[in-house]
Amino acid sequence: MNAATRTRAVTTAALLALTLSACSAATGGTDTGRTGGADPGAAAGARTPQIRHVHALGVDPADQRLYAATHDGIFTPGRGGAPERVGDSADDFMGFTVAGPKRFLASGHPAPGSGGPAHHGLIESRDAGRTWKPLSLRGEADFHALEHVDGTLYGYDSTGARLRVSEDGAAWDDRARLQALDIAVHPGAPDTVLATTADGIARSTDGGRTFAAGGEPVMAFLSWAVPGALYGLDGSGGLHRSTDAGATWEKAGTVPGGRPQALTAVDAERVLAATGDGVYESADGGRSFTKRLDVGGGDGH
C-alpha cells in the first residue's frame, strides 16, 4: 500500500469509527401516521430551512426529482436551487430509499419534543415524502441504511448491528451481525451483499447471512445501481468505481466539499454524493460534479 492509499484508508476508517460510535437514538417522538402535509417543496417555516446533515439521497423515477433525507426532514431543490423541505415533517431521516414512483421507504427518529417512540422503525410514503405512515418495527428498529432491490428490502439496523431483510416491509428475516456504516446489494445477483466497515469492505455471498472479514479498500459509502457499475466513496471524498463487483477498483474522481455524508448511484453514469458543504451530481461517472443543494450548519448526527 503506497502512502496516498494508506492515508485514504486511515481517513476512511476513522470516519467509519467516528460515525459508528456517534450515532445514537434521538429522543422525543412523532406520529408518522398523519395524513396531512404541505405540497412538495413547501418550507416548514417562513425562513428557508438549512440542511445540516444528509443521511441518504434518491431520485424519484416519476419525475427525476432529487430528494435528500436529512437530520431535519426530506429536502428537494426549489427555485434557484435553494433547499426546500417536503411536507411538514422535520424528523431525523436516517435510512432512506426510493422504492418506486413516488414511493419512499425510510427510518429514523422523530423531531425533538414531538412525542412517540424514539425509533420510527420502517415508514413509507406513497406521495413522494409529503406524508408518512408506519409499516413495521415502530419503536424497535433504527435502519441507518436501506436498499430496495428487485422487490426485496435490505436494511442495516443500528440498534442490534444487524442486517435484516424483508419481502413486504412487514415481516423481517434477521441475518448477520456486523458493525457497518453502509450496505450495497448486487442488482443482478442479490445474494451478494457488501458492507462498509472500519476494516474495509465486507462481502456476503449468501444474502447477508454471513460476511467475510472486511478488507481493502476501505470505503465509507457504497452504491450499486447496475451490475457493472459499483461506486464507492472514501473518507476523503474520492469516488471509486468497480466493474467486477468490487474485486478491483479505479478512482473516478473527487467529490468537492470535504467530509462525505451519502452516496447514491442512479445509473451507470449518474451519481449523487453529499459532502460537508453540499449535495453534488455527476452525469459522467464522477469525472465532473455540479452542486445541487447547499449543506451547512453543523454535522447534525
ABEGO torsion letter per residue (X at the ends): XBAAAAAAAAAAAAAAAAAAAABBBBBEBBBAABABEBBBGBBABABBBBBABBABBBBBAAAGBBBBBBAAEBBBBBBGGBBBBBEABABBBBBBBBAEBGBBBBBEBBBBGAEEBABAEBBBBAAGGABBBBABGBGABBBABBBBBGGBBBBBBAAAGBBBBBAAGABBBBBBBBBBABBBBBAABAABBBBBBAAEBBBBAAGGABBBBBBOBBBABBBBABAABBBBBBAAGBBBBBAAGGABBBBAEBBBGEBBABBBBABAABBBBBBAAEBBBBAAGGABBBBABBBBGEAGX
